């Protein structure tokens, strides 16, 4: 595998219209999870990628595995359990930029993952390990698994791409700050949003956030700035890559995961840091034009056309 990632993926039940959830009678079923969003995005761009997790032995678990595998992601290390159900969450969308989610994931199957289940060789053979800050928040055992995976990547020379992806419903702030900073210090690339960076470092500006994380041990830092693109620094070069204009925002959920997939794709293709960041911006701008977590993820050809200026977002989406 070029990339291995791991974490909880759930069934998302999205309403069929933009009204408060109590007035919704119909839902559409989707697969949603930060790590599988990245995995599917990379697979659609032609990369070999594997994802591992634990799913309930239930219809939702079978659905998730089928969908993720159908996108070309290796699921051979996914485990099935009868001890807990697959997690579910609901999305409430009042407008394109006003979204609330309601999770039903406590004591889910994925929260039962533990370090003894890690296949170190599976992680060690990858060029890149992608990890988020969601998994260590699921349970103490998931936290141990996360750090063991990071150690395995370090041991075998796999680069680590870490997206904090903070879910405040899973953390208390003090604990999150300690654990996520420990993970950032082990990472070759850290990809926080601006608010996440401010929380982790206590700094305000992208440059100061990056400097603080670099001094703590991170190899390079890329700070996602939404429509304004992203700021990057590795201690030698630094700058801002602008975003791609989006005329009509449909669904911002999954934009950060799309950015991570595009950025990692750039690294795998041998691009320098600014170019990989620009590729991440391109993928993120495409994703927000389509409703759903994985439905808007583009092919490599789509991204290359946008980067080359041979097409615009409207043409790609159509």
Secondary structure, DSSP 8 states (H G I E B T S, - for coil): --EEEE---EEEEEESSSS-GGG---EEEEEE-HHHHHHHHHHHTT--EEEE-EEESSHHHHHHHHHHHHTT-B-TT-EEESSS---EEEEEEEETTEEEEEEE-TT-GGGG--GGG--HHHHHT-SEEEEESSGGGT-HHHHHHHHHHHHHHHHHT-EEEEE----TTT--HHHHHHHHHHHHHH-SEE--BHHHHHHHHS--SHHHHHHHHHHTT-SEEEEE-GGG-EEEE-SS-EEEE-----SS----TTHHHHHHHHHHHHHHTT--HHHHHHHHHHHHHHHTTSSSSSTT---HHHHHHHHHTS--HHHHH-
